Amino acid sequence: MEKYIDIKELSQNLSVKPMTIYGWIHDGMIPHVKLGKLVRFRVREIDQWLEKKKKTARDRRVLDIGPEGLS
């Protein structure tokens, strides 16, 4: 069986308030499982969700203004 965690444990792992997670659930932003009134999260799905959220550094582009400068 896969590992499931509750809102309290997830909020501690992500260093966010439980109310933030409730908001993500309400907005459909985070994968979760509802068991009656209980909400649980599959650790594997949360890891995948976080991986999709990861941003990579973008190349810094040099702005070539030219001799006339900015108008």
N, C-alpha and C positions, 0 to 999 in steps of 0.2 A: 504494500500500500504506500502511496506517495505521502510525503510530509505536508501537512496543512498547518497554517498558523492563524491566529486571530488578529483582530484589529490592534489590540494592545501590543502584541509582539511585533507586528509589522511596523507600527508607529515608532517603536524603539529601534528597530533595525534600520529604518530610513531616517531617523531623527526628525520626524515631523509629528505634529499634534494629531491625535485621533480624529478630531473634527476635520482636518485636511483630508484624511482618508475617506471619511464619510462623504465629503464633497466629491471626491473622485469617483466614489461608488455611484452617487446620485447622478453625476454627469456621464457615467458610462466610460470613464477614462481608464479604469484599472480592472484587470481580470479578477473575478471573484466567484464564489459559490455561495448560494443562499440555502440554508438548511432551516426551513421555517423562518424564525426571526433572527437566527444566527448567521453571521457572515464569516466565511473562511477563505483563505488564500492558499493556492498551491505554490509552494516555494519555487518550483521549476518555472511556472508561468510568470511569477513575479520577476525572476531572474531574466527571463526572455523579454518581458515588458521593459525592464530597466535597460537592457541592451539596446532595444529599439530607441529608447529615449536618449541614449548617449550621443553627444555631439562631438564631432571631431574638429580639430583646429583647422580653420580655413587658411588658405594662402593669403597673405597680405598683399594687396595689389597697390602698386605705387601710382598715385594720381599724377599724370603728366599734364601740368597746367600750361606749359608753353610760355612764350615771351609776352603774350598779351594778358596773362593772369586770369583771374576769375571775374566775370561780369555780374 
